Amino acid sequence: FCPIPPKVTEWTAWSGCSVTCGPGNKQRSRTCREGTHGVSREDDKCPTYQNKEYEIDEMHCISISCPNSDWQPILDCHTGLALMAISSETGSSLFTKAMTGPANQPEDNQLWLMDSEGRIVNKESGLVIDGSGSRPVMQQLMPITSGKQWEVRTDLINRKPELGTELATIPKIVEKGRQYCLNTANRFSSEGSQVLMWDAAKANPGNACWNTAFETEEAGCPGGVVVRKNVSDLTPSETKAYNDALKTIKDYASNNQESFENIANYHGEPWMCNDKQSKVVINGDCGWCPCCIPHQRIEGFTELFTPWHRLFVLQMELSLKKAMPYWDWTSDGTLPSLATQGEWLNGPIKGTVPAQITSRAFRGLSPEDLADEVETAYKQRCTIEFNSQIRGPHGTVHGQIGGSMGTVQHSAYDPIFWLHHSEVDYQYAYWQELQNLRGIDVTYTNSAWQMQPFPQQPSNINFKNPFMMTREKSTAPDGIYYEKQLCYKYDKLRFRGQTPEKFHSTFGRRNVAANLYAGHTDKYIGISSSLYLSLDQGGAKKIYEDIGPISTFGSGNMDHAKINNNTFYPNEFLYDVTKRLQNSRYDLVDKTLHFEVSRYEDYEGNSLPLGNTYKPTVIYHKPNTDSHIIRLHVEHIEQYSPNIIHCHLDSSVEFLNSDGSFSDGVTLESNDPSKKRSIAGDFPIKKMKNKFAIDQKQRLGESTIINVGYYPGCHLQCNSDGLPTSGDPDIMVVPWNLKWLKCHNNMVEKSICMDATVIIAWCQGQETDIVEVSNKKDFDDCTNLGDASVDGVGSDGSVDGFIAIQHKDTGTYYFASRSQCKLGFKIAITLTG
């Protein structure tokens, strides 16, 4: 074992002072961890602070005076009182303002405060209500004193609380399933609010809201878990109820944040979020600023496509107060009946003058083709891959419906959008079940990113998310356990009649059959388009035409598109063409096959320049393996993307002549000219940076540079200690960290009873010079370390690394840093049976 000395942490940040009024103390602390692995020396023990292993430091807060704050809306209580909350002038309490309700209540829009003697006083008229019964409804105006928690006590059922009663704590947040009123505990701060609401649905006829009690049902879901069902299964009465619910929220006032058009606005124009996604700016001046960051064209956020839309669909569901149905377009290519009549036929588009409603130009769907694309997405084993793949069929549905649904700007104003994206979320839920069966954690590189505009941040001064559930659960991990955390579930999870368990048993941990894919990389991003391919053989022979569409979803205006300056982030979309070659004389392993872009159109069917596309690669997936072979034909080398990044753990690249033979004009580049080498045959891709120079024989002296790389962030993340980890049980991660290496005595062991991939990785963005060492003596002595080093390309804070071992026999493999081996930067990896 490796002895670790005691470590005292840095001081934490100071805690906050009061967010209401008055003085107090704020604290900071630090802790100590004892030396480990049985070390017992006196200097390996922690100092003690008051006989404890942690130390607390306090600072006195300045007393805060509390002028009147702006009125903050709570909720409508349709069976009783609608209330507002305000900070008092006295600097000690919070009170409420009566607005509407039953008889014998104070006049609307009057300010009522409690004086030092406990009397309720109208600030403007001086009218005093003492709580003795002359205006009994005002007994609901209880002072909320700074530093106390005010919530409901069960013995308040069916009776009025006395003025000033302190209520017991019930740590529940109520939001779904019922109407609530009378907020008695709203803690105003920049960090959000702890809100108590009373259940108005339990109110006795003729009584005000204070005559009701708090009711809890399922933990975290006081209103219960709603069940989303297939839109085709709705009964006539349910269809009417959904029409009535949508009409209600369409009719809300324009300043009601729960209205249909205000929620739909999150997705498109008029833009709400700024171009850096740092805050919400209502009607901000921005050329292209959707709040959904995967639509924002910012590199590195593909993985948030399904998590963002999960919250978005939930937001509309909370407003409707009804479970959002899903439209399974993998089995039914016709528009759902609900979306072709009544309120679901169209919707108002916010900000248009004169006022406009949505329209469609439906061109039909092929459920079988869409299902094939969804199947490809389900086979992916990491979050980035799944989100990249599922966006394809999702975009096809948008484009084929056309009209307003064809663009990011206006699609969410069409009610069919919500049925469509409830289906995309259904697919996300299905894939989550598959990951659970595979034993792979659902993880995100951007796990702490607060997805806009859901969180309430200090800068969001013009916008208030009306729903606490999405306001406080605004990161991707917050929505992973959607049934417990977001309070909804699906009636059943099926794909082509298969449960996730059946799908998993059919395809197992790897594909049994071989597949042939077109590997597509967007040249321009941010445009709604459809791309069609032809499959050619050799120089000119066309085998199949009009393969597709491969769809993208963005703006309807090419002015909003931008060149894809992808650096080192996965950019490859797989389109399966295997079925096209079944029962034909053409073989999937035929190396003369290649793809051409035959047609490129916008979402309205207008032609776009073919020069705005890259030539797709050919990707052959070997049967009974996870191996992907990327094929590039040198005759067309300038037409490919110059940077092809993927997530395949087991991959190689082949540079081919038109007759299928290997090209002899390919060189692997290096910063050191002496390390350049010719490539003949397939080349394994184990890291992000593999730059190849391909000679242009028709132009002497010129060459084309192409990078083909594996992105380690597909399968790795950096933890809070700055060490790389993986949620995939088939991957062993060796952190290239001196403390970690020394503590493991520069050796690790891995069983290969199952597939084993070993990745050496780091989180500091360091440049590395790791080489594989041929024998134990050179490893021990740090001699004869060779020249073939690994180039690191990660930026600060990102994960980077390379695949060190894959599909190797049992034995020990040695790796070391050429320049820092003697400092301890080396590892011996032993594979056992």
N, C-alpha and C positions, 0 to 999 in steps of 0.2 A: 504494500500500500504506500501511497505517497503522503507524507505528513504535510498538513496545511496549517499555517499559523493562524492565530485568532485574527479576526478582521472586524474592525469597527466601521460601520457604514457612515456615509456622509449625513449631515443633518438634513432632515426632510424640509420641504418648504413650510413656511409658517401657515398654520390653519387660518381660516378667515375670522374676522370679527363679526359682530352682530349684523345681520342683513335687514333688521328692522330698526330698533332704536336702543339707546342706552349703552353703558360700558360693558366690560367683561375682560376675559383673558384669551389670548391666542397661544397656541403651543407648537413646538416642534420637537422631534425626538430623533434618537439614533440608537441602534442596537449593535450587539456584538455577537459573533458566531465563534464558538470555541474551536480550538484545533481539533482535527478529526483523525480517524483511522487509529484510535487508541493512543494517541500521543498524550503523555501525562506530565511533561516537564512544566515547572511552575511558570516559565515565560510563555507557555502556550495556552495559558488560561486567560479568560476575559477579565477585565476590571469590572468591579461591581458598582452599581450606582444605587444606593439605598437598598443593598442586598438583592438587586435585580440585575438582569443583563441588558437593561435598556436605560436610557437617560432622557429626561424630559426637561425642556427649557420653556419658561413662560414669559410672556410680555403683556403688559397691560394695554388694553384697547382704549382708544379715545372715545369718550361718550358721544353718541350720535344723536343729533336732533332730527326730528322727522317732520318736515313740512308736508303738506298735502301732496300725495302722488297723483298721477293720472288714474282715472277710473279704469279698473281692469275687469273685463267681462268674465262671468262665471258660466252659467248654463241657464237656459230657459227651463222652468218647471211648469209643465202644462196643467198640473192639477193644483198648483199653489202659487208660490211667490217666485218672482224672478229677481235676483239680487245682484248687486255690484259690490266690490270691495274697495276700500280706500285706506291709506295711512292716516292716522289721526294727527291733529296738530299738537297734541300734548306730549308726543314723543314716547309713548309707552304702549299703545294698543292699536289694533286694527279693528275696523268696524264695517258695517254693511249699509248699503243704500237701497231702499225699497223702490221698485220701479213699477211693477204691475202685480195684480193678484186679486184675491177675494175682497169682499167688502170689509169696512172697518180697519183699513190700513192707512198709513200716512200718504199724503199726496204724492203723486208721481214726481220724480226728478227733484225731490227735496233732499237736502243733506242733513242727516241725523247723526249726532254724536252722543257719547255717554260722558257725563261730567264726573267729577271726583266723588260725588255722593251716590253714583250708580243710577242717576236719572238719565233718561233719553231726551235730548234737547234738539230741537230744530235750530240749526245754526243761523238761518236767515230770519225766522219769525220769532224765535225765542220760546215757542210752544214746548212745554215739558210733558213727557209721558213717563209716569212713575212705575209702570209695570203692574199696577194694582188691578187692572182689568178694563180701564176705559178704552184702551186700544190694544187688546191682548196680543195681536199679531206682532207687535213690536218687541215682545219678549224674546223674539228670535235674535235680536241684535245684541249678541254677547261680546264682551271685550276679549280680544285675543292677545294676551300679554306676551311680550318678548321672552323667549327662552322656554316656553311651555309648548307641549304638544296637545292639541285639541282634537279629539275624535269621538266616535260614538260609543256609548255604554249600553249594554243590552237591556238594562232595566229602564231605559227610556222608552221602550216600546209602549205605544198607546197612551202616552201622557206627555204633557209639555215639559221641556226642561226648564228648571228655574233659572232666573236671570243670573248669569255669572257662574253657572255650574261648570266645574272642571270635568271633562269627559275622559274616560279611560282610553288607552291606546289600542287601536286595532291596526296593525301595519299592512293595510291593504289599500290599493289604488283602484278605484271603481271607474270603469269607463264604458264597458260594452253591455248591451243587452237590455238596459232599462233607462227610464228618464230619472234624472236626479236633480236635486235642488238644495238650497241652503248650505252654502260653504261656510264652515266655522273654523277652518284651519288652513288659510292660504298663506304660505310663507314666501314672500316675494324676494327673489334674488336673481342674479345673472345665471345661476346654475339650474334654474327651474323652480317648480313649486310642488309642495306636498299638499295635496288637495283632498278634503273630505267632502263627500256629497251624500245627501240623504235620498233614500229610495222613494220616489214619488209614486211609483206604481203600486205601493202598498198603502197609500193614503186612503183613509175612510172618506166616503162622499161628504162633502161639506166642510172637511177639516183642511187646515193648511199643512204645509210640508212638515212642520215640526211635530206633527202627530204620527210620523212614520219612523221606521228604524232601518239601520244599516243591515243588509243581508249579504252574506258571503255564500258562494257556491263552490266552484272548483278553485283550488289554490292558484292565484295569479289571473284567473278569469272569472271575476264575480258574476258576469252575465252568462257564463257558460261558454262552451266551445261551439261555434257555428259550423255547419257542414255545407261545403260547396258541392253542388251536384251538376251533372251534365245538363246543359241548357236544353238539350233535346228531350229530357225527361220531365220538364216542367209541365204541370197540369194547367188547364185554362184558368183556374182560380189563382194559381201561383203566377202565371203570366200577367194577369191583371194587377196582382200585388206589386210586381216588379215595375210595371208601368206607372202605377200610382206613386211608388217610392221615388222613381226617377223624376216624375213631374214635380214632386214636392221640393227636391233639392234644386231643380232647374228654376223654380219660382222664388228661391231665397233671394233676399236683397243683395245688391252687388257688393256690399261691404261685409257680408257674412262669409267668413272663411270656410264654412262647410258647404258652400254652394257648389254646384256641378262645375261651373266654368272656372271658379277660383281654384279648385283642386286640379282640374284638367290643365290649367295654366302652368303647373309645375314642369310639364314636359316640353312646352313649346312657347310660342310667341303670345303676347308680349313677354320678352325674356325677363325672368325674375332673378337669376343668379349672375354674378359677374364672371368674367372669363377666367379667373383664377380659382373659382369655386371656393372663395374664402368667406363669402357672405351672400345674403339675399338682398338684391336691390330691385325694388318694385319698379317696373318700366325702365330698367337701366338701359343706357345707351351702349349697345353691344351688337356687333355684327352677327355673331353666332355663339350663343350662350345658353344652351339647354341646361337645366339643373341636373339632368341625368349625365353624369360625367363620362360614361362610355360613349355617349353621343357627342361629347365635347371635343373629340379628336385629340385628347391628351394621352400620350403614350403611357402604358402601364396600368390602365384601369379596366381592361377587358373583363376581368374576373368579377367586377361589380355590376355587370349587366343584369343578371337575375336577382341579386340581392336588392338593388335599387328598385326594380319593378315590383318586387315582392312587397315592399313598403308602399309603393304607389297604388297598387291594386287594393291593399288593405285600407289605405286612406279613403278611397271612394267607398269601400265596403262599410267603413265606420259611419260615413255620412248617410249612406242609404239605409243603414240599420238592418241590412239583409245580406246574407251570404252571397258573394259574387259567383254566378254560374260560370262554368267553363265551356268553351266550344272546341270539341275535339276534331280539329281539321285534318288529323291523320286518318280518320275513318269517314268523315262526311265533308265533302268539298263544296256543299251548297251553303249559302248564308243561312244562319239559324233563324227560325220563324220569329223569335223574340225581336231580332234586329231588323226585321223588315216591315214593322208596323208600329204604330203608336209612338211613344216617347223615345224608343230605342232606334228609331229610323234615322234620326239626325240629332245634332246638338248645336247650341249657340257657340260661336267663336268669339272669344273675349277680345275686346279692343278693336273690332272692325267697325268702320264707319263708311257707309251705313251698315247696320247690323247684318251679319251674315250667318248662315247655318251651314253645316257640313254637307258634302255630297260624295257620291261614290261613282266609280266606273268599273264595276266588277267584270273581270275577264275570265273567271273560272279558276278552279284549283284542281290539282291532281293529288288526291290523298295518298296514293301509293308512293309517288315520288317524294312527297313531304315526309312520309313515314320512313322512307329509306334514309333521308337526311337526319331525322331524329334518331334513328337507330345508330348511325355513325356517332352522333353526340353521346348517346348512352354508353358506347364502348370506351369512351375516354376515361382516363383514370386520375386526372387532376383538374382542379377548378378552372384554370385558365383555358385548357383544351375544351372542356365542356361548354363554357360560355362562348368561346370563339365559334364552336360548331353550331350551337343552338341558335345563334343569331342569323344563320343562313336561312333555314326554313321560316323563321320568324319574319325576316325581311321579305321573303317571297309572298307571304300572306298579306303584308302591308301593301306591296306593290301590285298584287293581283286584284285586291279590292279597289285600289286606286283612289282617285279623287283626294279628299282630305286625308284619308288614311295613308296616302303615299308619301307623306313628308313628316319629319319630326315636328315641324312648326305647328301643324293643325290636327294631327292624327288623334290625339287624346280627347279632342272635342267631339269625335264621332263615338257614340255609345258602344259600337261594336268593338272598339279598341279594348274595352274592359273585359269583354268575353274572350277576346283573343289573348290578352295578357294573363288572364286567369288560367288559360290553357298552358301558356309558357311557364307559369309558376307551377302548375301541375307537373310539367315535365321536369322542372327543377326538383320537385319533391320526389318524383320517381327515381331520378338519378341519385339523390341523396340516399335512398334505400339501397340502391346498387352499391354505393360506396360503403355503406354499413356492412353489406354482405361480403364485400371484398376486404373488409378490415382496414379501410383507408379513411383517415380523418378528412373531413371537409375543412380546408384551411384557406386563408387569404393572406396574400402579401401585404395588402392594405387593410389589415384587420382593425386598426384604430381609426380609420378614416370615417368621419361623420358625414353621411351622405346628405347632400343638400336637396331641398330646403327644410328637411324634417327637424333637425335639432334647433332648439331655441338658443341662439347665441346673442351676446350683447350687441353685435353689429347688425342683427336682424331687426332693427328698430321699426321697420315698416311692415313687418309680417309676424303673425303669431299663429303657429301650428295649433289648431283647435283640439287636437287629440293627443293626450299624454302618452298613449301607447307608442306611437311612432315618434313622438318628440323625444322620448327617453330611450328608445331602442333604435338608434339610427346608424349603427354600424353593421357590417355584413354578418359577423358572428352573432349579433343579437337576434337574427332571424333564422338561425340554423334549426333550432327546435321550435318550429313555428306553431305547433299545436299548443305547447305549454306557454310559450312566450308571446305569441301573437293571437292566440285564442281562435284558431280556425283549423279545419282539417278537410280532407276530401272524402267523398262517399266511398270511393274505391280507387286503387291505383292499378291501371291496366294499360298495356301497350300491345296492340295486335292480339288482344285476348290473353296476354301473358301477365302474370304477376311479376314483380321484381325478382322473386325467388326463382320463377320459371325461366325468366330471361337470363339470370345469372347461371343457372344450371345448363342452359343451352349453349352459352358462349364461354362460360367458365372464366378463368383468369386470363385467357388469351383467345384470340380467334382461332377456330379450328380450320376454317377454309381460307384459301388465299383471296386477296382483294387487290384490285387495281384502282388507284385514285388519281384524279387530277389534283395537283397541289397548287391552289390559287393564292396569289398575293395581290392585294389591291395596290394599284399605282397611285390612284387618287382616293382619298377618304372624305367622308362627309356628304356623299351624293347618293340619292335613291336610284338604283340602277339594276338592270338584269343583264347578265353576261351569258352567252351561249358558246359552246365549243364544238369543234369537229375533232374526231380521232383519226389521225393519219398514219400511214405506214411508209417508212422510208422517205424518199424525196418528195412525192406528190400525191400518192394514192390515198383517197379519202375512204374511210371505212364506215364511219357514222357521222352525221351532221346534226345540228340543233340539240346537242346534249345540254341539259340545264333546265331552268335557269339557275345560275349562281347569283344570289341577290345580295345587295347591300341596301341599307336604310339610312337616310339622312335628309338632306335638303333636296328640293326639286330644282334648285338653281345651281348651275355649275360654278357660279361665282363664290358659293360657300364651300366648295370643295378645295382641298389643298393636297399638294404632293405628299406622298407617304415617305417622309424622311426617317423611316424607322431605323433606330440604331441597333439595340440588342434586346428586342422583345418579340415574342412569338407572333408571326404574321402570316401563317400558313393555314388555309382552309382546305379541308379534304372533301372532294366530291367523288362518291363511289360510282364507278362505271362498270363494275363487275358483271351486273346482270345483262348489260348490253352485249357482252362477249360470250355469255353462256350459250351453249348449243351452236356455236359458230366455229369456223376453222381457225380462228385466231386465238393464240395462246397468251395468257396473262404474262408469261415470262418473256415474250417476244420483245427484244430490246430495240427493235426498229420502230415501235409504236411511239407516237408523240402527239401532243395536243396543240391545236391552234384556236385562237379566238375568232369565231366566225361572225358573231353579232354582238353589239353592245348598245343598249338602249336605256333611256331614262324611264321613270315609272309610268309615263304616259305613252310609252312605245315609240318615242322619237329616237332616231339614230344618234349615237355619240361616236366620237372618233376612236377607231381601233387603236390608234397610237397612244390613247390614254389608258392602255391596259398592258400588263406583263404577260408573257407567254407562260402558261401553266407548266409545272414540272410533271413528270410521271413518277408515281410512288407505288412501288410494288410491296405488298405486305405478305411475307412468307407464311404459309400455313403452319399451324401449331407452334407459332413463335410470336414474339412481340417485335420482330425485326422488320424495319422499314428501309427499303432501298430507294434513294432519290436519284432519278435518272435525268441528266441534262445532255442535250445533243449539241455538240460544239458548233455545228453548222448554223445554229440559231442562237448562239450564246449571248449576243447583245440584246436579245429580246426578253431574257429572263430578268427577274428582280436582282439587283446587285447584292442584296442582303436577304438571305433565306434563313429564318430562325424558326425552330420547331421545338416540340416537347417530347420527341421520341427518345426513350432511354436507350434503345438498341437501334442504331441507324448507321447508314453508310451512304456515300455519294459515288455515283459513277458518271464519268464524262465519256460520252459515246459518239462515234461517227454515225452517219446516216445508215450504214449497213449493220449497226449494232455492235461493232467491234470497239475496243477501248481506244481512246485518243492517246497519242504519244506526245501531245503538245501541251500538257498540263503540269504546272509547277506549284508546289506548296510554298507560299511566300513566308518570309521571316524578316524581323527587324535587323537581324544579323545576316548579311548576304552569304556568309559561309554555310548557313544552315538551310538554305533553299534546297529543295529536292524534287525530283520528277515523280509524278504520280502515274502508276500504271495499274489498272485494276480498280476494285472498289476501295474506298478510303473510309475507315470508321470515324464517325463524328462523336467526339467525347467532350467537347467544350464549345464555348461560344464563338471563339475567334479562330476560324480556319479559312484563311484567304488564299484563293487559288488564282493563278494567272493562266489564262488560256490563250495560246498563240493564235493570231488571226493570219492564217497562211495566205489568204488572198490579199493581205496588206502587210507586207514584210516589215518587221520591227515593231509592230503594234500588238498589244495584248489586252484582253478584257479581264478585269478583276471581279471576282464573285466571292462573297463570304457565305459559307454554309455552316450553321452552328446550332448547338443544343443549348437551351436556356435553363440553367439549374434552378431558377426561381419557379419553374413549373412544379417542382417536387420538394423544394427546400424553403424554409423560412428562417429568419434570425430570431432567436428568443430574447427574453429580457436581459439575459446575461451576455448578449452579443455572440452567441454560438449558433451555428447552423443546425437545424433539426429537420426531420421529415415525418409526416403522418402516414407514409406508405410502409407497411411491414416488410416489403421486399427490398427496401433500400437501407443500407447501412451507411451512416454519415460519419466521417472522420473529420472533426474540426481541426483546421490547420491553425492551431492556437498553442503557443509555447507552454502555457500553464497546463492546458489539457493534455498535451503530448507527454510532458514530463510526469504528470500525475498518473498516467497510464503506462509509465515506464517504456514509452515509445513502442508499445505493441498492443494489438487488439486481435480478437478471434471472432469468426463468423461461421455459422453452420450454413452449408449449402444444400440442406435436404430439400429446400425449395429454391426457387429462382433467387439469385442474390446479385444485387448491383451495389458496388461500393463506390461512394462519391467522396472525394477529398474536397472540402469546402471551407470557406471563410466568409466573414461578414464585414471586414474592414475596407474592402475595396483595394487591397494591397496588390502590388505587382509580385508575381511569384516566379520561381525558377525551379520547380519541382521536376525531378527526373526519376524514372524507375531504375533501381540499382540491381545488378545482375546476381549478386551473391551476398551472403551474410557477412563475410570478412570485409568487403568493401563498404557495406552498410555500417558495420561496427566502427571501422576506421575512418569513414567519410573519405574514401579514396576512389579513384576511377569512376567518377560520377557521371560521365558522359555529357552529351551536348543537347539532347532533345528535351528542352525545358518547356514548361507550360506558361503561356502568357495569361495573366489575370486582366480582366477588363471591367470588373465591377466598380461602381461608384461608391462613395462613402455611405455606409449604412445598408447597402444592398448585399444580397447573397451572390456569391460566385463560386466556381469550383470546376471540377472535371470528373468524368467517369474514370475511375482508376482501374476497377476490376469488373469484368462482366463475362459470364459463361466460362469461367476458368475452372481447371481441375483443383482438387485439394492440394494444399501446399502453402508455402509462405512467400509473400510478395513484398518487395522492399521499395520504399520511396523516400527521397531525401531532397532537401534544398541544396543546390550546388554551392551557394554562397554562405548558408547559415546552418549547414549540417552539424558542425561541431558545437553550435549553440544549443542543439537539441531539436531542430526542425527536421525530424525524420520519423517514420512509422513503419513497423513490420506488421503486415496484415496476414493472418493465418486463416485459411479456409479449411474447415473440417467437414467430414461426411455426415 
